[in-house]
Amino acid sequence: MKSLKLILVAGSLLVASIAPALHAQDGKMKGGDRMKMMSETLALTDAQKAQIKPILADEVAALKALKDDTATAEDAKRAKARDIRTAHAAKIRAVLTPEQQAKFDEMRPAGGSKKKKGE
């Protein structure tokens, strides 16, 4: 009986540890997950969702095309990816109310990079 409980606990811990990896590839949020999170955090209206959805889709397509580009050096790709994200964030921000813009700005890491806790 003890071994069964131990196996169940170990299995639960294993599932809990790999679930985030299954949720998003490369630690990045999927487009639908990002839309859902933005919708909940910013309390988006249906009209705002309709405007933001194609912006997110275009961003994903542009980043994928950049990732698939084998002629561009990695450092140039990083700079271009940052430019793509910044441009699309500006488009999203334009759809938001001033209150939502403030929350949106808090959601985005300063300087385009996330700092780890304790740094």
C-alpha distances in whole Angstrom, upper triangle without the diagonal:
4,5,5,6,9,10,11,13,14,15,17,19,20,21,23,24,26,27,30,31,31,33,36,37,39,38,40,40,41,44,42,40,43,45,42,42,45,46,43,44,48,48,50,52,52,56,54,51,54,56,53,51,54,54,51,51,54,52,50,52,54,51,50,54,54,51,52,56,56,59,59,57,54,56,58,55,53,57,57,54,54,57,56,53,56,58,55,54,58,58,55,56,60,58,56,58,58,55,53,55,54,50,50,52,49,47,49,48,52,53,51,48,45,45,41,40,42,45
4,5,5,6,9,10,11,12,14,15,17,18,20,21,23,25,26,29,30,30,32,35,36,37,36,39,39,40,43,42,39,42,44,41,40,44,45,42,43,47,47,49,52,52,55,54,51,53,55,52,50,53,53,50,50,53,51,48,51,53,50,49,53,53,49,51,54,54,58,57,56,52,54,56,53,51,55,55,52,52,56,54,51,54,57,54,53,56,57,54,55,58,57,55,56,57,54,52,53,52,48,49,50,47,45,47,46,49,51,49,46,43,42,39,38,39,42
4,5,5,6,9,10,10,12,14,15,16,18,20,21,22,24,27,28,28,30,33,34,35,34,37,37,38,42,40,38,41,43,40,40,43,44,42,43,47,47,49,51,51,54,53,50,52,54,51,49,52,52,48,48,51,49,47,49,51,48,47,50,50,47,48,52,52,55,54,53,50,51,54,51,49,53,53,50,51,54,52,50,53,55,53,52,55,56,53,54,57,56,54,56,57,54,51,53,52,48,48,50,47,44,46,45,48,50,47,45,42,41,38,37,38,41
4,5,5,6,9,10,10,12,14,15,16,18,20,21,22,26,26,26,28,31,32,34,33,36,35,36,39,38,36,39,41,38,38,41,42,40,41,44,45,46,49,49,52,50,47,50,52,49,47,49,50,46,46,49,48,45,47,49,47,45,49,49,46,47,51,51,54,54,53,49,51,53,50,49,52,52,49,50,53,51,49,51,54,51,50,54,54,51,52,55,54,52,54,55,52,49,51,50,47,47,48,46,43,45,44,48,49,47,44,41,41,38,37,39,41
4,5,5,6,8,10,10,12,14,15,16,18,20,21,24,25,25,27,30,32,33,32,34,34,35,38,37,34,37,39,36,35,39,40,37,38,42,42,44,47,47,50,48,45,48,50,47,45,48,48,45,45,48,46,44,46,48,46,45,48,48,45,47,50,51,54,53,52,48,50,52,49,47,50,51,47,48,51,50,47,50,52,49,48,52,52,49,50,53,52,50,51,52,49,47,49,48,44,44,46,43,40,42,42,45,47,45,42,39,38,35,34,36,39
4,5,5,6,8,10,11,12,14,15,16,18,20,23,24,24,26,29,30,31,30,33,33,34,37,36,34,36,39,36,35,39,40,37,38,42,43,44,47,47,50,48,46,48,50,47,45,48,48,44,44,47,45,43,45,47,44,43,47,47,43,45,48,48,52,51,49,46,47,50,47,45,48,49,46,46,50,48,45,48,51,48,47,51,51,48,49,53,51,50,51,52,49,47,48,47,43,43,45,42,39,41,40,44,45,43,40,37,36,33,32,34,37
4,6,5,6,9,10,10,12,14,15,17,18,21,22,22,24,27,28,29,28,31,31,32,36,34,32,35,37,35,34,38,39,37,38,41,42,43,46,46,49,47,44,46,48,45,43,46,46,42,42,45,43,40,43,45,42,41,44,44,41,43,46,46,50,49,48,44,46,48,45,44,47,48,44,45,48,47,44,47,49,47,46,50,50,47,48,52,50,49,51,51,49,46,47,47,43,43,44,42,39,40,40,43,45,42,39,36,36,33,33,35,37
4,5,5,6,9,10,11,12,14,16,16,19,21,20,22,25,27,28,27,30,29,30,33,32,29,32,35,32,31,35,36,34,35,38,39,40,43,43,46,44,41,44,46,43,41,43,44,40,40,43,42,39,41,44,41,40,43,44,40,42,45,46,49,48,47,44,46,48,45,43,46,47,43,44,47,45,42,45,47,45,44,47,48,45,46,49,48,46,48,49,46,43,45,44,41,40,42,39,37,38,38,42,43,41,38,35,35,32,32,34,36
4,5,5,6,9,10,11,12,14,15,18,20,20,21,24,26,27,26,28,28,29,33,31,29,31,34,31,30,34,35,32,33,37,37,39,42,42,45,43,40,43,45,42,40,43,43,39,40,43,41,38,41,43,40,39,43,43,40,41,45,45,48,47,46,43,44,46,43,41,44,45,41,42,45,44,41,44,46,43,42,46,46,43,44,48,46,45,46,47,44,42,43,42,38,38,40,37,35,36,36,39,41,39,36,33,32,29,28,30,33
4,5,5,6,9,10,11,12,14,17,18,18,20,23,24,25,24,27,27,28,32,31,28,31,33,31,30,34,35,33,34,37,38,40,43,43,46,44,41,43,45,41,40,42,42,38,39,42,40,37,39,41,38,37,41,41,37,39,42,43,46,45,43,40,42,44,41,39,42,43,40,40,44,42,40,42,45,43,41,45,46,43,44,48,46,45,47,47,44,42,43,42,39,38,40,37,34,36,35,38,40,37,34,31,31,28,28,30,32
4,5,5,6,9,10,11,12,15,16,16,18,21,22,24,23,25,25,26,30,28,26,29,31,29,29,32,33,31,32,36,37,38,41,40,43,42,38,41,42,39,37,40,40,36,36,39,37,35,37,39,36,35,39,39,36,37,40,41,44,43,42,39,41,43,40,38,42,42,38,39,42,41,38,41,43,41,40,44,44,41,43,46,44,43,45,46,43,41,42,41,38,37,39,36,34,35,35,38,39,37,34,31,31,29,28,31,33
4,5,5,6,9,10,10,14,15,15,16,20,21,23,21,24,23,25,28,26,24,26,29,26,26,29,30,28,29,33,33,35,38,38,41,39,36,38,40,37,35,38,38,34,35,38,36,33,36,38,35,34,38,38,35,37,40,41,44,43,42,39,40,42,39,37,40,41,37,38,41,39,36,39,41,39,38,41,42,39,40,43,42,40,42,43,40,38,39,38,35,35,36,34,31,32,32,36,37,35,32,29,29,27,26,29,31
4,5,5,6,9,10,12,14,15,16,19,20,21,19,22,22,24,27,27,24,26,29,27,25,29,30,28,29,32,33,35,38,38,41,39,36,39,40,37,35,38,37,34,34,37,35,32,35,37,34,33,37,37,34,36,39,39,43,41,40,36,38,40,37,35,38,39,35,36,39,38,35,38,40,38,36,40,41,38,39,43,41,40,42,42,39,37,38,37,34,33,35,32,29,31,30,33,35,32,30,27,27,24,23,25,28
4,5,5,6,9,11,12,12,15,17,18,19,18,21,21,23,26,26,23,25,28,26,25,29,31,29,29,33,34,35,38,38,41,39,36,38,39,36,34,36,36,32,33,36,34,31,33,35,32,31,35,34,31,33,36,37,40,39,38,34,36,38,35,33,37,37,34,34,38,36,34,37,39,37,36,40,40,37,39,42,41,40,42,43,40,37,38,38,34,34,35,33,30,31,30,33,35,32,29,26,27,24,24,27,29
4,5,5,6,9,10,10,12,15,16,18,17,19,19,20,23,22,20,23,25,23,23,26,28,26,27,30,31,32,35,35,38,36,33,35,36,33,31,34,34,30,30,33,31,28,31,33,30,29,33,33,30,32,35,36,39,38,37,34,36,38,34,33,36,36,32,33,36,35,32,35,37,35,34,38,38,35,37,40,38,37,39,40,38,35,36,36,32,32,33,31,28,29,29,33,34,31,29,26,27,24,24,27,29
4,6,5,8,10,10,11,14,16,17,15,18,18,19,22,22,19,21,24,22,21,24,25,24,24,28,29,30,33,33,36,34,31,34,35,32,30,33,32,29,29,32,30,28,31,32,29,29,33,33,30,32,35,36,39,38,37,33,35,36,33,31,34,35,31,32,35,33,30,33,35,33,32,36,36,33,34,38,36,35,37,38,35,32,34,33,29,29,30,28,25,26,26,30,31,29,26,23,24,21,21,24,26
4,6,7,8,10,11,13,14,15,13,16,17,19,22,22,19,21,24,23,21,25,27,25,25,29,30,31,34,35,37,35,32,34,35,32,30,33,32,28,29,32,29,27,30,31,28,27,31,31,28,30,33,34,37,35,34,30,32,34,31,29,32,33,29,30,33,32,29,32,34,32,31,35,35,33,34,38,37,35,38,38,36,33,34,33,30,29,30,28,25,26,25,28,29,27,24,21,22,19,19,22,24
4,6,5,6,9,11,12,13,12,15,15,17,20,20,18,20,23,22,21,24,26,25,25,29,30,31,34,33,36,34,31,33,34,30,29,31,30,26,27,29,27,24,27,29,26,25,28,28,25,27,30,31,34,33,32,29,30,32,29,28,31,31,28,28,32,30,28,31,33,31,30,34,34,32,33,37,36,35,37,38,36,33,33,33,30,29,30,28,25,25,25,29,29,26,24,22,23,20,21,24,26
4,5,5,6,9,11,13,12,14,13,14,18,17,14,17,20,18,18,21,23,21,22,25,27,27,30,30,32,30,27,30,31,28,26,28,28,24,25,27,26,23,26,27,25,24,28,28,25,27,30,31,35,33,33,29,31,33,29,28,31,31,27,28,31,29,26,29,31,29,28,32,32,29,31,34,33,32,34,35,33,30,31,31,27,26,28,26,23,24,24,28,29,26,24,21,23,21,22,25,26
4,5,5,7,9,10,8,10,10,12,15,15,12,14,18,16,15,19,21,20,20,23,25,25,28,28,31,28,25,28,29,25,24,26,25,22,22,25,23,20,23,25,22,22,25,25,23,25,28,29,32,31,30,27,28,29,26,24,27,27,24,24,27,26,23,26,28,26,25,29,29,26,28,31,30,29,32,32,30,27,28,28,24,23,25,23,19,20,20,24,25,22,20,18,19,17,18,22,23
4,5,6,6,8,7,10,11,12,16,16,14,16,19,18,18,21,23,22,23,25,27,28,30,30,32,30,27,29,30,26,24,26,25,22,22,24,22,19,22,23,20,20,23,23,20,22,25,26,30,28,28,24,26,27,24,23,26,26,22,24,27,25,23,26,28,26,25,29,29,27,29,32,31,31,34,34,33,29,30,30,27,25,26,25,21,21,21,25,25,22,20,18,20,18,20,23,24
4,6,7,10,10,11,11,11,15,15,13,15,18,17,17,20,22,22,23,26,27,27,29,29,31,29,26,27,29,25,23,25,25,21,21,24,22,19,21,23,21,19,23,24,21,22,26,27,30,29,29,26,28,29,26,25,28,27,24,25,28,26,24,27,29,26,26,30,30,27,30,33,31,31,34,35,33,30,30,31,28,26,28,26,23,23,23,27,28,24,23,21,23,22,23,27,27
4,7,10,9,9,8,8,12,11,9,12,15,14,14,17,18,18,19,22,23,23,26,25,27,25,22,24,25,22,20,22,22,18,18,21,20,17,20,22,19,18,22,23,20,22,26,27,30,29,29,26,27,28,25,24,26,26,22,23,26,24,21,24,26,23,23,27,26,24,26,29,28,27,30,31,30,26,27,27,24,22,24,23,19,20,21,25,26,22,21,19,21,20,22,25,26
4,6,6,6,5,6,10,11,9,11,14,14,13,16,18,18,19,21,23,23,26,25,27,24,21,23,24,20,19,20,20,16,16,19,17,14,17,18,16,15,19,19,17,19,22,24,27,25,25,22,24,25,21,20,23,22,18,20,22,20,18,21,23,20,20,24,24,22,24,27,26,26,29,30,29,25,25,26,23,21,22,22,18,18,19,22,23,19,18,17,19,19,21,24,25
4,5,6,8,8,11,13,12,13,16,17,17,19,21,22,22,24,26,26,28,28,29,27,24,25,26,22,20,21,21,17,17,19,16,13,16,17,14,13,17,17,14,16,19,21,24,23,22,19,21,22,19,18,21,21,17,19,22,19,18,21,23,21,21,25,25,23,26,29,28,28,31,32,31,28,27,28,25,23,24,24,20,19,19,23,23,19,18,17,20,19,22,25,25
4,5,9,10,13,16,14,14,18,19,18,20,23,23,23,25,27,27,30,30,31,28,25,27,27,23,22,23,21,18,18,19,17,14,16,17,14,13,17,16,13,15,18,19,22,21,20,16,18,20,16,15,18,19,15,17,20,18,17,20,22,20,21,24,25,23,25,29,28,28,31,32,31,28,27,28,25,23,23,23,19,18,18,21,20,17,15,14,17,17,19,23,22
4,7,9,13,15,12,12,16,17,15,17,20,20,20,22,25,25,28,28,29,26,24,26,26,22,21,22,21,17,18,20,17,15,18,18,15,15,19,18,15,18,21,22,25,23,22,19,20,21,18,16,19,20,16,17,20,19,16,19,22,20,19,23,24,22,24,27,27,26,29,30,28,25,25,25,22,20,21,20,16,16,15,18,18,15,13,12,14,14,16,20,20
4,6,9,12,10,9,13,14,13,14,17,18,18,20,22,22,25,25,26,23,20,22,22,18,17,19,17,14,15,16,13,11,15,15,12,13,16,16,14,17,19,21,24,22,21,18,19,20,17,15,18,17,14,14,17,15,13,16,18,16,16,20,20,18,20,24,23,23,26,27,26,22,22,23,20,17,18,18,14,13,14,17,17,14,13,12,15,15,18,21,21
4,7,8,6,6,10,10,10,11,14,15,15,17,19,18,21,21,23,20,17,19,19,16,15,16,15,12,13,15,13,11,14,16,13,14,17,17,16,19,21,24,26,24,24,21,22,23,19,18,20,19,15,16,18,16,13,17,18,16,15,19,19,17,19,22,21,21,24,25,24,20,20,21,18,16,17,17,13,13,14,18,19,15,15,14,17,17,19,23,23
4,6,5,6,9,10,10,12,14,15,16,18,19,18,21,20,21,19,16,17,18,15,13,14,14,10,10,13,12,9,12,14,12,12,16,17,15,18,21,23,26,24,25,22,23,23,20,19,21,20,16,17,19,16,14,18,19,16,16,19,19,17,19,22,21,21,24,26,25,21,21,23,20,18,20,20,16,16,17,21,21,18,18,17,21,21,23,27,27
4,5,5,6,9,10,10,12,14,15,16,17,16,18,17,18,16,13,14,14,11,9,10,10,7,7,10,9,7,10,13,12,12,15,17,16,18,21,24,26,25,26,23,24,24,20,19,21,19,16,17,18,15,13,16,17,13,14,17,16,14,17,19,18,18,22,24,23,19,20,21,19,16,18,19,16,15,18,21,22,18,19,19,22,23,25,29,29
4,5,5,6,9,10,10,12,14,15,16,14,16,15,17,15,11,13,14,11,9,11,12,9,9,13,13,11,14,16,16,16,19,20,20,21,24,27,30,28,29,27,28,28,24,23,25,23,20,21,22,19,16,19,20,16,16,19,18,15,18,20,18,19,22,24,23,19,20,22,19,17,20,20,17,17,20,23,24,21,22,21,24,25,27,30,30
4,5,5,6,9,10,11,12,14,15,14,17,16,18,16,13,15,16,13,12,14,14,11,12,16,14,13,16,18,17,17,21,21,20,23,25,28,31,29,30,27,28,28,24,23,25,23,20,20,22,19,17,19,20,17,16,20,19,16,18,21,19,19,22,23,22,18,19,21,18,16,18,18,14,15,18,21,23,20,20,19,22,22,23,27,27
4,5,5,6,8,10,10,12,13,13,15,16,17,14,12,14,14,11,10,13,12,9,11,14,12,11,15,16,15,16,19,20,19,22,24,27,29,27,28,25,26,25,22,21,22,21,17,17,19,16,13,16,17,13,13,16,15,12,15,17,16,16,19,20,19,15,16,17,15,12,15,15,11,12,15,18,20,16,17,16,19,20,22,26,26
4,5,5,6,9,10,10,11,10,12,12,13,11,8,11,11,8,7,11,10,8,10,13,12,12,15,17,17,18,21,22,22,24,26,29,31,29,30,28,28,28,25,23,24,23,19,19,20,17,15,17,17,13,13,16,14,11,14,16,14,14,17,19,18,14,15,17,15,12,16,16,13,14,17,20,22,19,20,19,23,24,25,29,29
4,5,5,6,9,10,10,10,12,12,14,12,9,12,14,11,10,14,14,12,14,17,16,15,19,21,20,21,24,25,24,27,29,32,34,32,33,31,31,31,28,26,27,26,22,22,24,21,18,20,21,17,16,19,18,14,16,19,16,15,18,20,18,15,17,18,15,14,17,17,14,16,19,22,24,21,22,21,23,24,25,28,29
4,5,5,6,8,10,10,13,14,16,14,12,15,16,13,12,16,15,13,15,18,16,16,20,21,20,21,24,25,24,27,29,32,34,32,32,29,30,30,27,25,26,25,21,21,22,20,17,19,20,17,15,18,17,14,15,18,16,15,17,18,16,13,15,16,12,11,14,13,10,13,15,19,21,19,19,17,20,21,21,25,25
4,5,5,6,8,7,11,12,14,11,9,13,13,10,11,14,13,11,14,16,15,15,19,20,19,21,24,24,24,27,29,32,34,31,32,29,29,29,26,24,25,24,20,20,21,18,15,16,17,14,12,15,14,10,12,14,12,11,13,15,13,10,11,13,10,8,12,12,9,11,15,18,20,18,19,18,20,22,22,26,26
4,6,5,5,5,8,9,11,9,7,11,12,10,10,14,14,13,15,18,17,18,21,22,22,23,26,27,27,29,32,35,37,34,35,33,33,32,29,27,28,27,24,23,24,21,18,19,20,16,15,17,16,12,13,15,13,11,13,15,14,10,13,14,12,11,14,15,12,15,18,21,23,21,22,21,24,25,26,29,30
4,6,5,7,10,12,14,12,11,15,16,14,14,18,18,16,18,21,20,20,24,25,24,26,29,29,29,32,34,37,39,37,37,34,34,34,31,29,30,29,26,25,26,24,21,22,22,19,17,19,19,15,16,18,16,14,15,17,14,11,14,15,11,12,15,14,12,15,18,21,24,22,23,21,24,24,24,28,28
4,6,8,12,14,16,13,12,16,17,14,15,19,18,16,19,21,20,20,24,25,24,26,29,29,29,32,34,36,38,36,36,33,32,32,30,28,28,28,24,23,24,23,19,20,21,18,15,18,18,14,14,17,15,12,13,14,11,9,11,11,8,8,12,11,9,12,15,18,21,20,20,19,21,22,21,25,25
4,5,9,12,13,10,11,14,14,12,14,17,16,15,19,20,19,20,24,24,24,26,29,29,29,32,34,37,38,36,36,33,33,32,30,28,28,27,24,23,23,22,19,19,19,17,14,15,15,12,11,14,12,9,9,11,9,6,8,10,7,7,11,11,10,13,16,18,21,20,21,20,22,24,24,27,27
4,7,10,12,10,10,13,14,13,14,18,17,17,20,22,21,22,25,26,26,28,31,31,32,34,36,39,41,38,39,37,36,36,33,31,31,30,27,26,26,25,22,22,22,19,17,18,17,14,14,15,13,10,10,13,10,8,11,13,10,11,15,15,14,16,20,22,25,24,25,24,26,27,27,30,31
4,7,8,6,6,10,10,9,11,15,14,14,17,19,19,20,23,24,24,26,28,29,30,32,34,37,39,37,38,35,35,34,31,30,30,28,26,25,25,23,20,20,20,17,15,16,15,11,12,13,10,8,10,13,11,8,11,13,12,11,15,16,14,17,20,23,25,23,25,24,27,28,29,32,32
4,5,5,6,9,10,10,12,15,16,16,18,20,21,22,24,26,26,28,30,31,32,34,36,39,41,39,40,38,38,37,34,33,33,31,28,27,27,25,23,23,22,19,18,18,16,13,14,14,10,10,11,14,13,11,14,16,15,15,18,19,18,20,24,26,28,27,29,28,31,32,33,36,36
4,5,5,6,9,10,11,13,15,15,17,19,20,21,23,25,26,27,29,30,31,33,35,39,40,38,40,38,38,37,34,33,33,31,28,28,28,25,23,24,23,19,19,19,17,14,16,16,12,12,14,17,17,14,17,20,18,17,21,22,20,22,26,28,30,28,30,30,33,34,35,38,38
4,5,5,6,9,10,12,13,15,16,18,19,21,22,24,25,27,28,30,31,33,34,38,39,37,39,37,37,36,33,32,32,30,28,27,26,24,22,22,21,18,17,18,15,13,14,13,9,11,12,16,17,14,16,19,18,17,20,22,21,22,26,28,30,28,30,30,33,35,36,39,39
4,5,5,6,8,11,11,12,14,16,17,18,20,21,23,24,26,27,28,30,32,35,37,35,36,34,34,33,30,29,29,27,24,24,23,21,19,19,18,15,14,14,12,9,11,10,6,7,10,13,14,11,13,16,15,13,17,19,17,18,22,24,26,24,26,26,29,31,32,36,35
4,5,5,6,9,10,10,12,14,15,16,18,20,21,22,24,26,26,28,30,34,35,33,35,33,33,32,29,28,28,26,23,23,23,20,18,19,18,14,14,15,13,10,12,13,9,10,13,16,16,13,14,18,16,14,18,19,17,18,22,24,26,24,26,25,29,30,31,35,35
4,6,6,7,9,11,11,13,15,16,18,19,21,22,24,25,27,28,30,33,35,33,35,34,34,32,29,29,29,26,24,24,23,20,19,20,18,15,16,16,13,11,14,14,10,12,15,19,19,16,17,20,19,17,20,22,20,21,25,27,28,26,28,28,32,33,35,38,38
4,6,6,7,9,11,12,13,15,16,18,19,21,22,24,25,27,28,32,33,31,33,32,32,30,27,27,26,24,22,22,21,18,17,17,15,12,13,13,10,8,11,10,7,10,13,17,18,15,15,19,18,15,18,21,19,19,23,25,26,23,26,27,30,32,34,37,36
4,6,5,6,9,10,11,12,14,15,17,18,20,21,22,24,26,29,31,29,30,29,29,27,24,24,23,21,19,19,18,15,14,14,13,10,10,11,8,6,9,10,7,9,13,16,17,13,13,17,16,13,16,18,16,16,19,21,22,20,23,23,26,28,30,33,33
4,5,5,6,9,10,11,12,14,16,17,18,20,21,23,24,28,30,28,30,28,29,27,24,24,24,22,19,20,19,16,15,16,15,11,12,14,11,9,13,14,11,13,17,19,20,16,17,20,18,15,18,20,18,18,21,23,24,21,23,24,27,29,31,34,34
4,5,5,6,8,10,10,12,14,15,16,18,20,21,22,26,27,26,28,27,28,26,23,23,23,20,18,19,18,14,14,16,14,10,12,14,11,10,14,14,12,15,18,21,22,19,18,22,21,18,20,22,20,19,22,24,25,22,24,25,29,31,33,36,35
4,5,5,6,9,10,11,12,14,15,16,18,20,21,25,26,24,26,25,25,23,20,20,20,17,15,15,14,11,11,12,10,7,9,10,7,7,11,11,10,13,17,19,20,17,16,19,18,15,17,19,17,16,19,21,21,18,21,22,26,28,30,34,32
4,5,5,6,9,10,11,12,14,15,16,18,20,23,25,23,25,23,23,22,19,18,19,16,14,15,14,11,10,12,11,7,9,12,10,8,12,14,13,14,18,20,20,17,16,19,18,14,16,18,15,15,17,20,20,17,19,20,24,25,28,31,30
4,5,5,6,9,10,11,12,14,15,16,18,22,24,22,24,23,24,22,19,19,20,17,15,16,16,12,12,15,13,10,12,15,12,12,16,17,15,18,21,24,24,20,20,23,21,18,20,22,19,18,21,23,23,20,22,22,26,28,30,34,33
4,5,5,6,9,10,10,12,14,15,16,20,21,20,22,21,22,20,17,18,18,15,13,15,13,10,10,13,11,8,12,13,11,12,15,16,15,18,22,24,25,21,20,23,22,19,20,23,20,18,21,23,22,19,21,23,27,29,31,35,33
4,5,5,6,8,10,11,12,14,15,19,20,18,20,19,19,17,14,14,15,12,9,11,11,7,7,10,9,6,9,12,10,11,14,15,16,17,21,23,24,20,19,21,20,17,18,20,17,15,17,19,18,15,17,19,23,25,28,31,29
4,6,5,6,9,10,10,12,14,18,19,18,20,18,19,18,14,15,16,13,10,13,13,9,9,13,12,10,12,15,14,14,17,19,18,20,24,25,26,22,21,23,22,18,20,21,18,17,18,21,20,16,18,19,23,25,27,31,30
4,6,5,6,9,10,10,12,16,18,17,19,18,20,18,14,16,17,13,11,14,14,10,12,15,14,12,15,17,15,16,19,20,20,22,26,28,29,25,24,27,25,22,23,25,22,20,22,24,23,19,21,22,26,28,31,34,33
4,5,5,6,9,10,11,14,15,14,16,16,17,14,11,13,13,10,8,11,11,7,9,12,11,10,13,15,14,15,18,20,20,22,26,27,28,25,23,26,25,21,22,24,21,19,20,22,20,17,19,21,25,27,30,33,31
4,5,5,6,9,10,13,15,13,15,13,14,13,9,10,11,9,6,10,10,7,8,12,12,11,13,16,16,16,19,21,21,23,27,28,28,25,23,25,24,20,21,23,20,17,18,20,18,15,16,18,22,24,27,30,28
4,5,5,6,9,12,14,13,15,14,16,15,11,12,14,12,10,13,14,11,12,16,16,14,17,19,19,19,22,24,24,26,29,31,31,28,26,28,27,23,24,26,23,20,21,23,22,18,19,21,24,26,29,32,31
4,5,5,6,10,12,11,14,14,16,14,10,13,14,11,10,14,14,11,13,17,16,15,18,20,19,20,23,25,25,27,31,32,33,30,28,30,29,26,26,28,25,23,24,25,23,20,21,23,27,29,32,35,33
4,5,5,8,10,8,10,10,12,10,7,9,11,8,7,11,11,10,12,15,15,15,17,19,19,21,23,25,26,27,31,32,33,29,28,29,29,25,25,27,24,21,21,23,20,17,19,21,24,26,30,32,30
4,6,8,10,9,11,9,12,11,7,10,12,10,9,12,14,12,13,17,17,17,19,22,22,22,25,27,27,29,32,33,34,30,29,30,29,26,26,27,24,22,21,23,21,18,18,20,23,25,28,31,29
4,6,9,9,12,11,14,13,10,13,15,13,12,16,17,15,17,20,20,19,22,24,24,25,28,29,30,31,35,36,37,33,32,34,32,29,29,31,28,25,25,27,25,21,22,24,27,28,32,35,33
4,6,6,9,10,13,11,9,12,14,11,12,15,16,14,17,20,19,20,22,24,24,26,28,29,30,32,36,37,38,35,33,34,34,30,30,31,29,26,26,27,24,22,22,25,28,30,33,36,33
4,6,8,9,12,11,10,13,15,14,14,18,18,18,20,23,23,23,26,28,28,29,31,33,34,36,39,40,41,38,36,37,36,33,33,34,31,28,28,29,26,23,24,26,29,30,34,36,34
4,7,9,12,10,10,14,15,13,15,18,18,18,21,23,23,24,26,28,28,30,32,33,35,36,40,40,42,39,36,38,37,34,33,35,33,30,29,29,26,24,25,28,30,32,36,38,35
4,7,8,6,6,10,11,10,12,15,15,15,18,19,20,21,23,25,26,27,29,31,32,34,37,38,39,36,33,35,34,31,30,32,30,26,26,26,23,20,21,24,27,29,33,34,32
4,6,5,6,9,10,10,12,14,15,16,18,20,21,22,24,26,27,28,30,32,34,35,38,38,39,36,34,35,34,31,30,31,29,26,25,25,21,19,20,23,25,27,31,32,29
4,5,5,6,9,10,10,12,14,15,16,18,20,21,22,24,26,27,28,30,32,33,36,36,37,34,31,32,32,28,27,28,26,23,21,22,19,17,16,19,21,23,27,29,26
4,5,5,6,9,10,11,13,14,16,17,19,20,21,23,25,26,27,29,31,32,35,34,35,33,30,31,30,27,26,27,25,22,20,20,16,15,15,18,20,22,26,27,24
4,5,5,6,8,10,11,12,14,15,16,18,20,21,23,24,26,27,29,31,34,33,34,32,29,30,30,27,25,27,25,22,21,20,17,15,16,20,22,24,28,30,27
4,5,5,6,8,10,10,12,14,15,16,18,20,21,22,24,26,27,29,32,32,33,30,28,29,28,25,24,25,23,20,19,19,17,14,15,18,21,23,27,29,26
4,5,5,6,9,10,11,12,14,15,16,18,20,21,22,24,26,27,30,30,30,28,25,26,26,22,21,22,20,17,16,16,13,11,11,15,17,20,23,25,22
4,5,5,6,9,10,11,12,14,15,17,19,20,21,23,25,26,29,28,29,27,24,25,25,22,20,22,21,17,16,15,12,10,12,16,18,21,25,26,23
4,5,5,6,9,10,10,12,14,15,17,18,20,21,23,25,28,28,29,27,24,25,25,22,21,23,21,18,17,17,14,12,14,18,21,23,27,29,26
4,5,5,6,9,10,11,12,14,15,16,18,20,22,23,26,26,27,24,22,23,23,19,18,20,18,15,15,15,13,10,12,15,18,21,24,27,24
4,5,5,6,9,10,10,12,14,15,16,18,20,21,24,24,25,22,19,20,20,17,16,17,16,12,12,12,9,7,10,13,16,19,22,24,22
4,5,5,6,9,10,11,12,14,15,17,19,20,23,23,25,22,19,21,21,18,16,19,18,14,14,14,12,10,13,16,19,23,26,28,25
4,5,5,6,8,10,11,12,14,16,17,19,22,23,24,21,19,21,21,17,17,19,17,14,15,16,14,11,14,17,20,23,26,29,27
4,6,5,6,9,10,10,12,14,16,17,20,20,21,18,16,18,17,13,13,15,13,10,12,13,12,9,12,14,18,20,23,26,24
4,6,5,6,9,10,10,12,15,15,18,18,20,17,14,16,16,13,12,14,13,10,11,11,10,8,12,15,18,21,24,26,24
4,5,5,6,9,10,11,13,15,18,18,20,18,15,17,18,14,14,17,16,13,15,15,14,12,16,18,22,25,27,30,28
4,5,5,6,8,10,11,13,16,17,19,16,14,16,16,13,13,16,14,12,15,16,15,13,16,18,22,24,27,30,28
4,5,5,6,9,10,11,14,14,16,13,10,13,13,9,9,12,11,9,12,13,13,11,14,16,19,22,24,27,25
4,5,5,6,9,10,13,13,15,13,10,13,14,11,10,14,14,12,14,14,14,13,17,19,22,25,27,29,28
4,5,5,7,9,13,14,16,13,11,15,15,12,13,16,15,14,17,18,18,16,20,21,25,27,29,32,31
4,5,5,7,11,12,14,10,9,12,12,9,11,14,13,12,15,17,18,16,19,20,23,26,27,30,29
4,5,5,8,9,11,8,6,9,10,7,9,12,12,11,15,15,17,16,19,20,23,25,27,29,28
4,6,8,9,12,10,8,12,13,11,12,16,16,15,18,19,20,19,22,23,26,29,30,33,32
4,7,10,12,9,9,13,13,11,13,16,16,16,20,20,22,21,24,24,27,30,31,34,33
4,7,8,6,6,9,10,9,11,14,14,14,18,19,21,20,23,23,26,28,29,32,31
4,5,5,6,9,10,10,12,14,15,16,20,20,23,22,25,25,27,30,30,32,32
4,5,5,6,9,10,10,13,14,15,18,19,21,21,24,24,26,28,28,31,30
4,5,5,7,9,10,11,13,15,18,18,21,21,23,23,25,27,26,29,29
4,5,5,6,9,10,10,12,16,17,20,19,21,21,23,25,25,28,28
4,5,5,6,9,10,11,14,14,17,17,19,19,21,24,24,27,26
4,5,5,6,9,10,13,13,16,17,18,18,20,22,22,24,24
4,5,5,6,9,12,13,16,16,18,17,18,20,20,23,23
4,5,5,7,10,12,14,14,15,15,17,20,20,23,23
4,5,5,8,9,11,11,13,13,15,18,19,21,20
4,5,7,9,12,12,13,12,14,16,16,18,18
4,7,9,12,11,12,11,13,15,15,18,18
4,6,9,8,9,9,11,14,15,18,17
4,6,6,6,6,8,11,13,15,14
4,5,7,8,9,13,14,16,14
4,6,8,10,14,16,17,15
4,7,10,13,16,18,16
4,6,10,13,15,12
4,6,9,12,10
4,6,8,7
4,6,6
4,6
4
